[in-house]
Amino acid sequence: MSLLLEDTDKVLLSHTTDTVEVHLIKEGENKFLVVWGDYVANAWEELYADLSVALARVSTLVWIVQKQELEGEIYGLADTTKWTNLWYDTLANLTVCVDTDGSK
């Protein structure tokens, strides 16, 4: 049972442990909400326009949860604009678009 979800939420992905829960919710046309909390007093909501960015954010949060020795703020994770910019920078540096003439 989630403390963060509403019955009407369109949940695309959830990850829960004894200490944290993370959810990806479709909020409407091209809007994705990442909701996460630590079962103490902290809960966060972050709205993203791109599914790829929201999925990357959820993946990063799950990675942090799995690395339990991590504490404090990791650069770019407290601010959705910083996170989005870091993700786009990562994509620009790690992906290559190849022009093709349509042949296989």
Secondary structure, 3 states (H helix, E strand, C coil): CCCCCCCCCEEEEEEECCCCEEEEEEEECCEEEEEEECCCCCEEEEEECCHHHHHHHHHHHHHHHHCCCCCCCCCCCCCHHHHHHHHHHHHHHHCCCCCCCCCC
